[in-house]
Amino acid sequence: MAVNKQPIAKKCRSFDISPAVMGYGNKKSNRNPGGNRRKKVSEYGAQLKEKQKVKFVYGVLEKQFHHYYLKASNMKGVTGDNMLRLLELRLDNVVYRLGLAKTRRQARQVVVHGHIRVNGQKVDIPSYQVKMDDVITLRKRSEESELFKGLREAGTITPKWLTFDAQNLTGKVVALPAREDIDLQLQENMIVEYYSR
């Protein structure tokens, strides 16, 4: 299994996104502001950067990301919105959005280690596509783990397409995510243009 091990802060700085978006501290570095970046970026360069940004945020590598684009282009509707919806419905992203993990990388690890149940069945594949009305729960033994103990007291803010019961540590997909539900500053049309060259 391929894993992206690029440094988070460095990539966040290159994509002009806050580390808080990735679930890390909101620390901004003033070292080398602007650096030696080229001022003028070509259209191809802007499209490539946008594609790399989405891949980085969701923790997906190139082959799998291209697969999501092909799947989204065969679906009805706007290809860019469909692709973001497919990425949002990945199990690791849903676990992150429910607040069961602090970052998407931690959510991926939580899934791989077998802590998550979908409709009562163990699922340890981070790219598993969650569907509407799916119920996401923790394994019984995992509920007493130090990682998840504090979730009952601390409230989590979930997007409107998800519900989370903090007492039972149970989440449910109540709707499909719409484009306005995705809080990231992305230009998905540029990714579609990149792949449709």
Number of C-alpha atoms within 10 A of each C-alpha: 2 6 9 11 7 9 8 13 18 12 16 19 15 12 15 10 16 16 18 13 14 19 15 13 11 11 10 12 10 7 7 7 9 11 7 7 9 7 7 8 11 9 12 13 12 15 21 16 17 20 22 18 20 21 18 18 17 18 18 19 14 11 8 12 19 15 12 18 19 14 14 21 16 10 11 8 10 12 20 19 18 23 23 21 19 18 22 21 20 19 25 32 24 26 25 20 22 25 22 25 23 16 20 21 19 16 24 22 17 22 23 15 12 15 19 26 18 20 13 13 11 16 18 20 17 19 17 14 15 21 16 14 14 15 19 25 24 23 16 11 8 15 18 12 11 9 13 15 13 13 18 14 9 10 12 15 12 15 15 13 14 20 17 23 14 18 9 12 18 16 25 22 21 15 14 18 21 14 13 8 13 14 9 12 8 14 14 19 15 19 22 19 14 17 13 7 6
